């Protein structure tokens, strides 16, 4: 009987356990559902009515099927307020992260792991420079910034739902938006798009074990005869040894590339110009760009905005269309400052010792004590070596490293230039607007409805008393000073050239006869040459031919190098099969083919074999695909082909063959032995990482995006790689925005951005454009308000808050 009773109790316990387990599962499901429902209140209101403080008259916001807003307002101030509101609706965390990074305040919410980044930002003083600029701006520009800030703050005050997930994860509550928060975006971009502190430091370190000629060969000039750097000043050994680590955690590495071209009406079916532009920047989720259209009774503009900024960076205004590529001019220099031996609070100058300018910066750190740092500045700029707390090699030495940069100047009116560019009515208006452009120097390619096409490279470019800014220079001698800037009227420019076309893909923009120094690190001309080939292929062009060209996958670099590589390597097995495939390949970097993968892996391995044994610890900082260097090494400078294993001198064939064997072994290990199944897109996928969620399990899968992509570093459909990384073929940098502007009918212009309009992973617009972007698709932004609503667009009417009362 006891056994029966025990059995009954056991069965009853099992049933109870099952009941409570089921109840727990249901409770968890309900909590998750409730959490998701709460989080969904972070999505924007897209229809109905919303009352906002600060509006003077009603504004209509019409969102199309892609989530692109068209803002219909009665005044510029109301339009900018509405744009600030809409940006905050869709990209609030992106805006918050941007301003915290620029101000060096990320650790307040992220904790100790971001202190190094904040320290750099405080030393650079970007936010201080942004604040100093505001009083210098024209009143109408300040009003635009203030109206935009009012729109962001109207959202913060009026939004009754949850904040985006990032705020919940970090327990952050955004502060009111300020005009300086918008200006710091331009400062961050200027430092990313201009050089070349990191390269100067690298060159100085390489000079400790390479000759001047070897450094020149390793970083060849594009489209120019080689020159020697033997005349560059020597760097003190103590400093050179330390420079390799100075920028180890620098948060704004230079990233510059873009494609742009324009043809006159003589070469289009419509008889009016066509303009194509696609700026290349690091891929991220959400994308840096946000498409928007603004219309008032006297002004309209369509194109790429940047969340946090009121002005349209690239686009058209119904009269003028413009795009930009990075010039690559050298607008930064490193100065080695010598400390006064008698007083460590002073440094030496040609006029005697001078006291460091100093200030204390307090970095608040969540979960840890505040960090207080002393920031020093010299007459050349901030002391960069102070940014590295653990940068021991220079601590207590006779030297510090200061950085001069146009982007750090307080009187930077670039935002005013963009404001006026937004309102330019013709080619003359473009030129007038760009007179205020400071940093970074950009190639502005434009066209107007009158039929003009033009090019300008506005920006402050220093004139040096000596040298080209290739390596750090002594600051105490006065021999390497900036004596001024290239006069605006003497900057490179062209209006209606006889060829009827203007092309730039970061290639060299001036001939040898140009009287001023801009740069020596132009991009290889492969992309620019490909644009010219495609323009030559048709007598007259259409918007469709331009959009096809923007996603062209042909690599002229591959066509250039393969004749030098193919004669060498095995003829049997997988290596032999690979060589046969490449022998009939036309250089198209198609995502569904094995040849691009084989070629890129081979070129990657070949670079490693050519200079790894010479560079030592600096190898990964230099390691790239470097097609011009590889070509020169195989044809002009055979000593790079010395084989450390066999001690053979200049043995190019052996080095090339060994690199192929290494590449094939790597690919077999990663993708199997059947070469027919290898696909470029399996390795070369566009990767969009979420700045916060990428570091967090589960959320990483929600926030990150990827999609197989064609192209490479050297194609118009650019997908640049970091081949020294653990994912060497992933596409991490490219055209996050593409546009083709039809000056015959600007409403017929084509647009696309890489991810989606929303920065909220719960939104269907978070990543809904990425496949269309990858495949060369576009959208059009236009139509009347009634036409858009009739087609199913969402209409949100913003009313002055007084109307609610």
Secondary structure as GFF3:
##gff-version 3
##sequence-region A 1 805
A	DSSP	alpha_helix	2	40	.	.	.	ID=ss1
A	DSSP	beta_strand	48	52	.	.	.	ID=ss2
A	DSSP	beta_strand	59	63	.	.	.	ID=ss3
A	DSSP	beta_strand	69	72	.	.	.	ID=ss4
A	DSSP	alpha_helix	76	103	.	.	.	ID=ss5
A	DSSP	alpha_helix	107	110	.	.	.	ID=ss6
A	DSSP	three_ten_helix	112	114	.	.	.	ID=ss7
A	DSSP	alpha_helix	115	124	.	.	.	ID=ss8
A	DSSP	alpha_helix	126	134	.	.	.	ID=ss9
A	DSSP	alpha_helix	139	158	.	.	.	ID=ss10
A	DSSP	alpha_helix	165	170	.	.	.	ID=ss11
A	DSSP	alpha_helix	179	192	.	.	.	ID=ss12
A	DSSP	alpha_helix	197	206	.	.	.	ID=ss13
A	DSSP	alpha_helix	212	218	.	.	.	ID=ss14
A	DSSP	alpha_helix	237	243	.	.	.	ID=ss15
A	DSSP	beta_strand	257	263	.	.	.	ID=ss16
A	DSSP	three_ten_helix	265	267	.	.	.	ID=ss17
A	DSSP	beta_strand	274	282	.	.	.	ID=ss18
A	DSSP	beta_strand	289	296	.	.	.	ID=ss19
A	DSSP	beta_strand	299	306	.	.	.	ID=ss20
A	DSSP	beta_strand	312	316	.	.	.	ID=ss21
A	DSSP	beta_strand	320	326	.	.	.	ID=ss22
A	DSSP	beta_strand	332	338	.	.	.	ID=ss23
A	DSSP	beta_strand	346	347	.	.	.	ID=ss24
A	DSSP	beta_strand	354	355	.	.	.	ID=ss25
A	DSSP	beta_strand	357	363	.	.	.	ID=ss26
A	DSSP	beta_strand	371	377	.	.	.	ID=ss27
A	DSSP	three_ten_helix	384	387	.	.	.	ID=ss28
A	DSSP	three_ten_helix	392	394	.	.	.	ID=ss29
A	DSSP	beta_strand	399	405	.	.	.	ID=ss30
A	DSSP	three_ten_helix	406	408	.	.	.	ID=ss31
A	DSSP	alpha_helix	414	421	.	.	.	ID=ss32
A	DSSP	alpha_helix	427	434	.	.	.	ID=ss33
A	DSSP	beta_strand	442	448	.	.	.	ID=ss34
A	DSSP	beta_strand	453	456	.	.	.	ID=ss35
A	DSSP	beta_strand	462	464	.	.	.	ID=ss36
A	DSSP	beta_strand	473	474	.	.	.	ID=ss37
A	DSSP	beta_strand	482	485	.	.	.	ID=ss38
A	DSSP	three_ten_helix	488	490	.	.	.	ID=ss39
A	DSSP	beta_strand	493	495	.	.	.	ID=ss40
A	DSSP	beta_strand	501	504	.	.	.	ID=ss41
A	DSSP	alpha_helix	526	536	.	.	.	ID=ss42
A	DSSP	alpha_helix	543	550	.	.	.	ID=ss43
A	DSSP	alpha_helix	556	565	.	.	.	ID=ss44
A	DSSP	alpha_helix	573	583	.	.	.	ID=ss45
A	DSSP	alpha_helix	595	615	.	.	.	ID=ss46
A	DSSP	three_ten_helix	616	618	.	.	.	ID=ss47
A	DSSP	alpha_helix	619	622	.	.	.	ID=ss48
A	DSSP	alpha_helix	627	635	.	.	.	ID=ss49
A	DSSP	three_ten_helix	638	641	.	.	.	ID=ss50
A	DSSP	alpha_helix	652	671	.	.	.	ID=ss51
A	DSSP	three_ten_helix	675	677	.	.	.	ID=ss52
A	DSSP	alpha_helix	680	683	.	.	.	ID=ss53
A	DSSP	beta_strand	685	688	.	.	.	ID=ss54
A	DSSP	three_ten_helix	693	695	.	.	.	ID=ss55
A	DSSP	alpha_helix	699	703	.	.	.	ID=ss56
A	DSSP	beta_strand	705	708	.	.	.	ID=ss57
A	DSSP	beta_strand	719	720	.	.	.	ID=ss58
A	DSSP	beta_strand	733	735	.	.	.	ID=ss59
A	DSSP	beta_strand	737	742	.	.	.	ID=ss60
A	DSSP	three_ten_helix	746	748	.	.	.	ID=ss61
A	DSSP	beta_strand	750	753	.	.	.	ID=ss62
A	DSSP	alpha_helix	770	774	.	.	.	ID=ss63
A	DSSP	alpha_helix	785	790	.	.	.	ID=ss64
A	DSSP	beta_strand	794	800	.	.	.	ID=ss65
A	DSSP	alpha_helix	801	804	.	.	.	ID=ss66
###
